[in-house]
Amino acid sequence: MSRFFAAQSGAVTGIIQERDRFQFKAGPVFIASLIFVLIGLVFFILLVTGIIPPQK
């Protein structure tokens, strides 16, 4: 949508806007979330395969 509005305003005004490329920066929150998901995935796989029995 932002590209559409930039193109539309460029067509009206004649000024072409330059766009920066998206750069991904893995910060501490992303790394912590990734570790949390991986640990949860390991426990889920262990639970599904029966290595960790569910409580009765």
CHARMM-style PDB file with segment names, atoms N, HN, CA, C and O in Angstrom:
ATOM      1  N   MET     1       0.820  -1.188   0.000  1.00  0.00      PROA
ATOM      2  CA  MET     1       0.000   0.000   0.000  1.00  0.00      PROA
ATOM      3  C   MET     1       0.866   1.255   0.000  1.00  0.00      PROA
ATOM      4  O   MET     1       0.547   2.233  -0.676  1.00  0.00      PROA
ATOM      5  N   SER     2       1.958   1.227   0.755  1.00  0.00      PROA
ATOM      6  HN  SER     2       2.216   0.432   1.304  1.00  0.00      PROA
ATOM      7  CA  SER     2       2.792   2.428   0.817  1.00  0.00      PROA
ATOM      8  C   SER     2       3.454   2.696  -0.530  1.00  0.00      PROA
ATOM      9  O   SER     2       3.686   3.850  -0.890  1.00  0.00      PROA
ATOM     10  N   ARG     3       3.758   1.638  -1.274  1.00  0.00      PROA
ATOM     11  HN  ARG     3       3.569   0.700  -0.982  1.00  0.00      PROA
ATOM     12  CA  ARG     3       4.329   1.839  -2.619  1.00  0.00      PROA
ATOM     13  C   ARG     3       3.317   2.498  -3.546  1.00  0.00      PROA
ATOM     14  O   ARG     3       3.664   3.343  -4.371  1.00  0.00      PROA
ATOM     15  N   PHE     4       2.049   2.091  -3.395  1.00  0.00      PROA
ATOM     16  HN  PHE     4       1.767   1.404  -2.725  1.00  0.00      PROA
ATOM     17  CA  PHE     4       0.994   2.683  -4.213  1.00  0.00      PROA
ATOM     18  C   PHE     4       0.875   4.173  -3.943  1.00  0.00      PROA
ATOM     19  O   PHE     4       0.810   4.974  -4.876  1.00  0.00      PROA
ATOM     20  N   PHE     5       0.847   4.551  -2.653  1.00  0.00      PROA
ATOM     21  HN  PHE     5       0.900   3.900  -1.895  1.00  0.00      PROA
ATOM     22  CA  PHE     5       0.716   5.969  -2.318  1.00  0.00      PROA
ATOM     23  C   PHE     5       1.948   6.759  -2.741  1.00  0.00      PROA
ATOM     24  O   PHE     5       1.832   7.912  -3.156  1.00  0.00      PROA
ATOM     25  N   ALA     6       3.129   6.148  -2.638  1.00  0.00      PROA
ATOM     26  HN  ALA     6       3.223   5.211  -2.301  1.00  0.00      PROA
ATOM     27  CA  ALA     6       4.342   6.831  -3.080  1.00  0.00      PROA
ATOM     28  C   ALA     6       4.318   7.035  -4.593  1.00  0.00      PROA
ATOM     29  O   ALA     6       4.713   8.091  -5.086  1.00  0.00      PROA
ATOM     30  N   ALA     7       3.858   6.029  -5.322  1.00  0.00      PROA
ATOM     31  HN  ALA     7       3.537   5.171  -4.921  1.00  0.00      PROA
ATOM     32  CA  ALA     7       3.772   6.160  -6.780  1.00  0.00      PROA
ATOM     33  C   ALA     7       2.717   7.187  -7.171  1.00  0.00      PROA
ATOM     34  O   ALA     7       2.903   7.959  -8.112  1.00  0.00      PROA
ATOM     35  N   GLN     8       1.614   7.186  -6.440  1.00  0.00      PROA
ATOM     36  HN  GLN     8       1.463   6.559  -5.676  1.00  0.00      PROA
ATOM     37  CA  GLN     8       0.550   8.136  -6.744  1.00  0.00      PROA
ATOM     38  C   GLN     8       0.999   9.571  -6.467  1.00  0.00      PROA
ATOM     39  O   GLN     8       0.764  10.464  -7.280  1.00  0.00      PROA
ATOM     40  N   SER     9       1.640   9.789  -5.327  1.00  0.00      PROA
ATOM     41  HN  SER     9       1.831   9.063  -4.667  1.00  0.00      PROA
ATOM     42  CA  SER     9       2.104  11.149  -5.030  1.00  0.00      PROA
ATOM     43  C   SER     9       3.241  11.551  -5.959  1.00  0.00      PROA
ATOM     44  O   SER     9       3.379  12.730  -6.287  1.00  0.00      PROA
ATOM     45  N   GLY    10       4.055  10.595  -6.387  1.00  0.00      PROA
ATOM     46  HN  GLY    10       3.943   9.637  -6.121  1.00  0.00      PROA
ATOM     47  CA  GLY    10       5.110  10.888  -7.351  1.00  0.00      PROA
ATOM     48  C   GLY    10       4.544  11.278  -8.704  1.00  0.00      PROA
ATOM     49  O   GLY    10       5.093  12.139  -9.392  1.00  0.00      PROA
ATOM     50  N   ALA    11       3.441  10.639  -9.082  1.00  0.00      PROA
ATOM     51  HN  ALA    11       2.995   9.940  -8.523  1.00  0.00      PROA
ATOM     52  CA  ALA    11       2.806  10.976 -10.359  1.00  0.00      PROA
ATOM     53  C   ALA    11       2.189  12.370 -10.311  1.00  0.00      PROA
ATOM     54  O   ALA    11       2.208  13.095 -11.306  1.00  0.00      PROA
ATOM     55  N   VAL    12       1.647  12.740  -9.165  1.00  0.00      PROA
ATOM     56  HN  VAL    12       1.631  12.151  -8.358  1.00  0.00      PROA
ATOM     57  CA  VAL    12       1.000  14.051  -9.049  1.00  0.00      PROA
ATOM     58  C   VAL    12       2.039  15.162  -8.940  1.00  0.00      PROA
ATOM     59  O   VAL    12       1.916  16.188  -9.608  1.00  0.00      PROA
ATOM     60  N   THR    13       3.059  14.971  -8.105  1.00  0.00      PROA
ATOM     61  HN  THR    13       3.158  14.138  -7.562  1.00  0.00      PROA
ATOM     62  CA  THR    13       4.015  16.049  -7.843  1.00  0.00      PROA
ATOM     63  C   THR    13       5.239  16.009  -8.753  1.00  0.00      PROA
ATOM     64  O   THR    13       5.899  17.031  -8.945  1.00  0.00      PROA
ATOM     65  N   GLY    14       5.547  14.843  -9.312  1.00  0.00      PROA
ATOM     66  HN  GLY    14       5.010  14.014  -9.156  1.00  0.00      PROA
ATOM     67  CA  GLY    14       6.730  14.724 -10.147  1.00  0.00      PROA
ATOM     68  C   GLY    14       7.992  14.427  -9.350  1.00  0.00      PROA
ATOM     69  O   GLY    14       9.078  14.337  -9.923  1.00  0.00      PROA
ATOM     70  N   ILE    15       7.863  14.274  -8.039  1.00  0.00      PROA
ATOM     71  HN  ILE    15       6.981  14.347  -7.573  1.00  0.00      PROA
ATOM     72  CA  ILE    15       9.008  13.964  -7.176  1.00  0.00      PROA
ATOM     73  C   ILE    15       9.008  12.458  -6.899  1.00  0.00      PROA
ATOM     74  O   ILE    15       8.028  11.916  -6.388  1.00  0.00      PROA
ATOM     75  N   ILE    16      10.092  11.801  -7.234  1.00  0.00      PROA
ATOM     76  HN  ILE    16      10.887  12.241  -7.650  1.00  0.00      PROA
ATOM     77  CA  ILE    16      10.196  10.356  -7.028  1.00  0.00      PROA
ATOM     78  C   ILE    16      10.884  10.111  -5.691  1.00  0.00      PROA
ATOM     79  O   ILE    16      11.987  10.604  -5.451  1.00  0.00      PROA
ATOM     80  N   GLN    17      10.234   9.357  -4.834  1.00  0.00      PROA
ATOM     81  HN  GLN    17       9.338   8.958  -5.029  1.00  0.00      PROA
ATOM     82  CA  GLN    17      10.787   9.051  -3.519  1.00  0.00      PROA
ATOM     83  C   GLN    17      11.652   7.806  -3.607  1.00  0.00      PROA
ATOM     84  O   GLN    17      11.295   6.827  -4.263  1.00  0.00      PROA
ATOM     85  N   GLU    18      12.790   7.858  -2.938  1.00  0.00      PROA
ATOM     86  HN  GLU    18      13.079   8.653  -2.405  1.00  0.00      PROA
ATOM     87  CA  GLU    18      13.652   6.678  -2.874  1.00  0.00      PROA
ATOM     88  C   GLU    18      13.264   5.855  -1.667  1.00  0.00      PROA
ATOM     89  O   GLU    18      12.967   6.397  -0.602  1.00  0.00      PROA
ATOM     90  N   ARG    19      13.265   4.536  -1.835  1.00  0.00      PROA
ATOM     91  HN  ARG    19      13.506   4.095  -2.700  1.00  0.00      PROA
ATOM     92  CA  ARG    19      12.898   3.645  -0.744  1.00  0.00      PROA
ATOM     93  C   ARG    19      14.122   2.869  -0.281  1.00  0.00      PROA
ATOM     94  O   ARG    19      14.920   2.400  -1.092  1.00  0.00      PROA
ATOM     95  N   ASP    20      14.255   2.743   1.022  1.00  0.00      PROA
ATOM     96  HN  ASP    20      13.606   3.124   1.680  1.00  0.00      PROA
ATOM     97  CA  ASP    20      15.345   1.950   1.585  1.00  0.00      PROA
ATOM     98  C   ASP    20      14.939   0.489   1.616  1.00  0.00      PROA
ATOM     99  O   ASP    20      13.769   0.161   1.816  1.00  0.00      PROA
ATOM    100  N   ARG    21      15.919  -0.387   1.415  1.00  0.00      PROA
ATOM    101  HN  ARG    21      16.868  -0.120   1.253  1.00  0.00      PROA
ATOM    102  CA  ARG    21      15.666  -1.819   1.488  1.00  0.00      PROA
ATOM    103  C   ARG    21      15.461  -2.209   2.944  1.00  0.00      PROA
ATOM    104  O   ARG    21      16.043  -1.608   3.846  1.00  0.00      PROA
ATOM    105  N   PHE    22      14.621  -3.226   3.166  1.00  0.00      PROA
ATOM    106  HN  PHE    22      14.148  -3.714   2.433  1.00  0.00      PROA
ATOM    107  CA  PHE    22      14.362  -3.714   4.514  1.00  0.00      PROA
ATOM    108  C   PHE    22      15.575  -4.460   5.028  1.00  0.00      PROA
ATOM    109  O   PHE    22      16.095  -5.350   4.355  1.00  0.00      PROA
ATOM    110  N   GLN    23      16.028  -4.100   6.217  1.00  0.00      PROA
ATOM    111  HN  GLN    23      15.606  -3.377   6.764  1.00  0.00      PROA
ATOM    112  CA  GLN    23      17.156  -4.779   6.834  1.00  0.00      PROA
ATOM    113  C   GLN    23      16.684  -5.381   8.146  1.00  0.00      PROA
ATOM    114  O   GLN    23      16.182  -4.674   9.020  1.00  0.00      PROA
ATOM    115  N   PHE    24      16.847  -6.690   8.277  1.00  0.00      PROA
ATOM    116  HN  PHE    24      17.255  -7.264   7.567  1.00  0.00      PROA
ATOM    117  CA  PHE    24      16.423  -7.390   9.476  1.00  0.00      PROA
ATOM    118  C   PHE    24      17.537  -7.362  10.511  1.00  0.00      PROA
ATOM    119  O   PHE    24      18.674  -7.732  10.219  1.00  0.00      PROA
ATOM    120  N   LYS    25      17.209  -6.927  11.712  1.00  0.00      PROA
ATOM    121  HN  LYS    25      16.285  -6.626  11.950  1.00  0.00      PROA
ATOM    122  CA  LYS    25      18.177  -6.892  12.803  1.00  0.00      PROA
ATOM    123  C   LYS    25      17.628  -7.745  13.935  1.00  0.00      PROA
ATOM    124  O   LYS    25      16.608  -7.410  14.537  1.00  0.00      PROA
ATOM    125  N   ALA    26      18.309  -8.849  14.222  1.00  0.00      PROA
ATOM    126  HN  ALA    26      19.137  -9.122  13.733  1.00  0.00      PROA
ATOM    127  CA  ALA    26      17.873  -9.752  15.282  1.00  0.00      PROA
ATOM    128  C   ALA    26      18.324  -9.194  16.626  1.00  0.00      PROA
ATOM    129  O   ALA    26      19.496  -9.292  16.990  1.00  0.00      PROA
ATOM    130  N   GLY    27      17.392  -8.616  17.346  1.00  0.00      PROA
ATOM    131  HN  GLY    27      16.440  -8.537  17.050  1.00  0.00      PROA
ATOM    132  CA  GLY    27      17.698  -8.042  18.648  1.00  0.00      PROA
ATOM    133  C   GLY    27      17.506  -9.062  19.755  1.00  0.00      PROA
ATOM    134  O   GLY    27      17.190 -10.222  19.491  1.00  0.00      PROA
ATOM    135  N   PRO    28      17.696  -8.631  20.993  1.00  0.00      PROA
ATOM    136  CA  PRO    28      17.580  -9.562  22.118  1.00  0.00      PROA
ATOM    137  C   PRO    28      16.172 -10.113  22.308  1.00  0.00      PROA
ATOM    138  O   PRO    28      16.022 -11.255  22.740  1.00  0.00      PROA
ATOM    139  N   VAL    29      15.147  -9.342  22.001  1.00  0.00      PROA
ATOM    140  HN  VAL    29      15.270  -8.414  21.649  1.00  0.00      PROA
ATOM    141  CA  VAL    29      13.779  -9.830  22.149  1.00  0.00      PROA
ATOM    142  C   VAL    29      13.502 -10.940  21.133  1.00  0.00      PROA
ATOM    143  O   VAL    29      12.875 -11.944  21.471  1.00  0.00      PROA
ATOM    144  N   PHE    30      13.961 -10.769  19.899  1.00  0.00      PROA
ATOM    145  HN  PHE    30      14.471  -9.953  19.624  1.00  0.00      PROA
ATOM    146  CA  PHE    30      13.774 -11.795  18.879  1.00  0.00      PROA
ATOM    147  C   PHE    30      14.511 -13.075  19.252  1.00  0.00      PROA
ATOM    148  O   PHE    30      13.967 -14.168  19.099  1.00  0.00      PROA
ATOM    149  N   ILE    31      15.732 -12.953  19.735  1.00  0.00      PROA
ATOM    150  HN  ILE    31      16.174 -12.064  19.860  1.00  0.00      PROA
ATOM    151  CA  ILE    31      16.521 -14.137  20.107  1.00  0.00      PROA
ATOM    152  C   ILE    31      15.874 -14.858  21.280  1.00  0.00      PROA
ATOM    153  O   ILE    31      15.812 -16.087  21.285  1.00  0.00      PROA
ATOM    154  N   ALA    32      15.388 -14.115  22.280  1.00  0.00      PROA
ATOM    155  HN  ALA    32      15.438 -13.117  22.276  1.00  0.00      PROA
ATOM    156  CA  ALA    32      14.711 -14.730  23.421  1.00  0.00      PROA
ATOM    157  C   ALA    32      13.437 -15.442  22.979  1.00  0.00      PROA
ATOM    158  O   ALA    32      13.141 -16.533  23.467  1.00  0.00      PROA
ATOM    159  N   SER    33      12.685 -14.845  22.072  1.00  0.00      PROA
ATOM    160  HN  SER    33      12.925 -13.958  21.676  1.00  0.00      PROA
ATOM    161  CA  SER    33      11.466 -15.474  21.567  1.00  0.00      PROA
ATOM    162  C   SER    33      11.793 -16.738  20.789  1.00  0.00      PROA
ATOM    163  O   SER    33      11.088 -17.740  20.905  1.00  0.00      PROA
ATOM    164  N   LEU    34      12.842 -16.698  20.009  1.00  0.00      PROA
ATOM    165  HN  LEU    34      13.415 -15.884  19.914  1.00  0.00      PROA
ATOM    166  CA  LEU    34      13.246 -17.865  19.237  1.00  0.00      PROA
ATOM    167  C   LEU    34      13.669 -19.016  20.153  1.00  0.00      PROA
ATOM    168  O   LEU    34      13.309 -20.168  19.909  1.00  0.00      PROA
ATOM    169  N   ILE    35      14.425 -18.709  21.195  1.00  0.00      PROA
ATOM    170  HN  ILE    35      14.717 -17.774  21.393  1.00  0.00      PROA
ATOM    171  CA  ILE    35      14.835 -19.740  22.156  1.00  0.00      PROA
ATOM    172  C   ILE    35      13.617 -20.320  22.866  1.00  0.00      PROA
ATOM    173  O   ILE    35      13.538 -21.533  23.057  1.00  0.00      PROA
ATOM    174  N   PHE    36      12.668 -19.475  23.257  1.00  0.00      PROA
ATOM    175  HN  PHE    36      12.733 -18.489  23.101  1.00  0.00      PROA
ATOM    176  CA  PHE    36      11.451 -19.921  23.916  1.00  0.00      PROA
ATOM    177  C   PHE    36      10.652 -20.866  23.016  1.00  0.00      PROA
ATOM    178  O   PHE    36      10.156 -21.894  23.477  1.00  0.00      PROA
ATOM    179  N   VAL    37      10.531 -20.517  21.741  1.00  0.00      PROA
ATOM    180  HN  VAL    37      10.934 -19.682  21.367  1.00  0.00      PROA
ATOM    181  CA  VAL    37       9.795 -21.365  20.793  1.00  0.00      PROA
ATOM    182  C   VAL    37      10.510 -22.697  20.601  1.00  0.00      PROA
ATOM    183  O   VAL    37       9.860 -23.741  20.555  1.00  0.00      PROA
ATOM    184  N   LEU    38      11.818 -22.678  20.491  1.00  0.00      PROA
ATOM    185  HN  LEU    38      12.346 -21.830  20.529  1.00  0.00      PROA
ATOM    186  CA  LEU    38      12.566 -23.924  20.294  1.00  0.00      PROA
ATOM    187  C   LEU    38      12.458 -24.847  21.503  1.00  0.00      PROA
ATOM    188  O   LEU    38      12.303 -26.057  21.340  1.00  0.00      PROA
ATOM    189  N   ILE    39      12.536 -24.299  22.708  1.00  0.00      PROA
ATOM    190  HN  ILE    39      12.662 -23.316  22.840  1.00  0.00      PROA
ATOM    191  CA  ILE    39      12.386 -25.119  23.910  1.00  0.00      PROA
ATOM    192  C   ILE    39      10.973 -25.701  23.978  1.00  0.00      PROA
ATOM    193  O   ILE    39      10.803 -26.876  24.302  1.00  0.00      PROA
ATOM    194  N   GLY    40       9.974 -24.898  23.681  1.00  0.00      PROA
ATOM    195  HN  GLY    40      10.112 -23.943  23.419  1.00  0.00      PROA
ATOM    196  CA  GLY    40       8.593 -25.385  23.660  1.00  0.00      PROA
ATOM    197  C   GLY    40       8.388 -26.464  22.614  1.00  0.00      PROA
ATOM    198  O   GLY    40       7.654 -27.423  22.851  1.00  0.00      PROA
ATOM    199  N   LEU    41       9.020 -26.323  21.467  1.00  0.00      PROA
ATOM    200  HN  LEU    41       9.616 -25.544  21.274  1.00  0.00      PROA
ATOM    201  CA  LEU    41       8.908 -27.324  20.403  1.00  0.00      PROA
ATOM    202  C   LEU    41       9.533 -28.647  20.829  1.00  0.00      PROA
ATOM    203  O   LEU    41       8.990 -29.714  20.543  1.00  0.00      PROA
ATOM    204  N   VAL    42      10.671 -28.578  21.512  1.00  0.00      PROA
ATOM    205  HN  VAL    42      11.112 -27.711  21.745  1.00  0.00      PROA
ATOM    206  CA  VAL    42      11.325 -29.794  21.997  1.00  0.00      PROA
ATOM    207  C   VAL    42      10.417 -30.505  23.004  1.00  0.00      PROA
ATOM    208  O   VAL    42      10.228 -31.718  22.914  1.00  0.00      PROA
ATOM    209  N   PHE    43       9.858 -29.764  23.958  1.00  0.00      PROA
ATOM    210  HN  PHE    43      10.012 -28.779  24.031  1.00  0.00      PROA
ATOM    211  CA  PHE    43       8.955 -30.379  24.937  1.00  0.00      PROA
ATOM    212  C   PHE    43       7.709 -30.946  24.263  1.00  0.00      PROA
ATOM    213  O   PHE    43       7.233 -32.010  24.661  1.00  0.00      PROA
ATOM    214  N   PHE    44       7.174 -30.269  23.261  1.00  0.00      PROA
ATOM    215  HN  PHE    44       7.560 -29.405  22.938  1.00  0.00      PROA
ATOM    216  CA  PHE    44       5.996 -30.768  22.562  1.00  0.00      PROA
ATOM    217  C   PHE    44       6.302 -32.075  21.836  1.00  0.00      PROA
ATOM    218  O   PHE    44       5.505 -33.013  21.873  1.00  0.00      PROA
ATOM    219  N   ILE    45       7.449 -32.133  21.183  1.00  0.00      PROA
ATOM    220  HN  ILE    45       8.096 -31.371  21.154  1.00  0.00      PROA
ATOM    221  CA  ILE    45       7.837 -33.366  20.478  1.00  0.00      PROA
ATOM    222  C   ILE    45       8.037 -34.503  21.474  1.00  0.00      PROA
ATOM    223  O   ILE    45       7.622 -35.631  21.212  1.00  0.00      PROA
ATOM    224  N   LEU    46       8.667 -34.221  22.611  1.00  0.00      PROA
ATOM    225  HN  LEU    46       9.005 -33.305  22.824  1.00  0.00      PROA
ATOM    226  CA  LEU    46       8.844 -35.245  23.632  1.00  0.00      PROA
ATOM    227  C   LEU    46       7.502 -35.723  24.189  1.00  0.00      PROA
ATOM    228  O   LEU    46       7.349 -36.906  24.495  1.00  0.00      PROA
ATOM    229  N   LEU    47       6.548 -34.836  24.321  1.00  0.00      PROA
ATOM    230  HN  LEU    47       6.672 -33.876  24.072  1.00  0.00      PROA
ATOM    231  CA  LEU    47       5.229 -35.199  24.819  1.00  0.00      PROA
ATOM    232  C   LEU    47       4.462 -36.033  23.803  1.00  0.00      PROA
ATOM    233  O   LEU    47       3.807 -37.007  24.172  1.00  0.00      PROA
ATOM    234  N   VAL    48       4.535 -35.667  22.539  1.00  0.00      PROA
ATOM    235  HN  VAL    48       5.067 -34.876  22.239  1.00  0.00      PROA
ATOM    236  CA  VAL    48       3.805 -36.388  21.495  1.00  0.00      PROA
ATOM    237  C   VAL    48       4.386 -37.779  21.279  1.00  0.00      PROA
ATOM    238  O   VAL    48       3.638 -38.728  21.046  1.00  0.00      PROA
ATOM    239  N   THR    49       5.700 -37.914  21.353  1.00  0.00      PROA
ATOM    240  HN  THR    49       6.307 -37.143  21.543  1.00  0.00      PROA
ATOM    241  CA  THR    49       6.320 -39.222  21.132  1.00  0.00      PROA
ATOM    242  C   THR    49       6.193 -40.137  22.335  1.00  0.00      PROA
ATOM    243  O   THR    49       6.496 -41.325  22.232  1.00  0.00      PROA
ATOM    244  N   GLY    50       5.750 -39.618  23.478  1.00  0.00      PROA
ATOM    245  HN  GLY    50       5.504 -38.653  23.562  1.00  0.00      PROA
ATOM    246  CA  GLY    50       5.536 -40.449  24.648  1.00  0.00      PROA
ATOM    247  C   GLY    50       6.722 -40.550  25.569  1.00  0.00      PROA
ATOM    248  O   GLY    50       6.672 -41.308  26.537  1.00  0.00      PROA
ATOM    249  N   ILE    51       7.772 -39.832  25.316  1.00  0.00      PROA
ATOM    250  HN  ILE    51       7.812 -39.216  24.529  1.00  0.00      PROA
ATOM    251  CA  ILE    51       8.944 -39.857  26.188  1.00  0.00      PROA
ATOM    252  C   ILE    51       8.606 -39.190  27.522  1.00  0.00      PROA
ATOM    253  O   ILE    51       9.019 -39.661  28.582  1.00  0.00      PROA
ATOM    254  N   ILE    52       7.859 -38.100  27.459  1.00  0.00      PROA
ATOM    255  HN  ILE    52       7.524 -37.718  26.598  1.00  0.00      PROA
ATOM    256  CA  ILE    52       7.371 -37.438  28.663  1.00  0.00      PROA
ATOM    257  C   ILE    52       5.895 -37.824  28.795  1.00  0.00      PROA
ATOM    258  O   ILE    52       5.076 -37.366  27.998  1.00  0.00      PROA
ATOM    259  N   PRO    53       5.536 -38.652  29.779  1.00  0.00      PROA
ATOM    260  CA  PRO    53       4.118 -39.030  29.900  1.00  0.00      PROA
ATOM    261  C   PRO    53       3.296 -37.888  30.496  1.00  0.00      PROA
ATOM    262  O   PRO    53       3.759 -37.199  31.405  1.00  0.00      PROA
ATOM    263  N   PRO    54       2.080 -37.684  29.987  1.00  0.00      PROA
ATOM    264  CA  PRO    54       1.243 -36.644  30.576  1.00  0.00      PROA
ATOM    265  C   PRO    54       0.791 -37.032  31.979  1.00  0.00      PROA
ATOM    266  O   PRO    54       0.703 -38.219  32.294  1.00  0.00      PROA
ATOM    267  N   GLN    55       0.506 -36.055  32.815  1.00  0.00      PROA
ATOM    268  HN  GLN    55       0.577 -35.091  32.559  1.00  0.00      PROA
ATOM    269  CA  GLN    55       0.053 -36.341  34.181  1.00  0.00      PROA
ATOM    270  C   GLN    55      -1.358 -36.884  34.163  1.00  0.00      PROA
ATOM    271  O   GLN    55      -2.171 -36.496  33.324  1.00  0.00      PROA
ATOM    272  N   LYS    56      -1.650 -37.782  35.088  1.00  0.00      PROA
ATOM    273  HN  LYS    56      -0.990 -38.098  35.770  1.00  0.00      PROA
ATOM    274  CA  LYS    56      -3.003 -38.379  35.140  1.00  0.00      PROA
ATOM    275  C   LYS    56      -3.855 -37.691  36.151  1.00  0.00      PROA
ATOM    276  OT1 LYS    56      -5.016 -38.057  36.331  1.00  0.00      PROA
TER     277      LYS     56
END
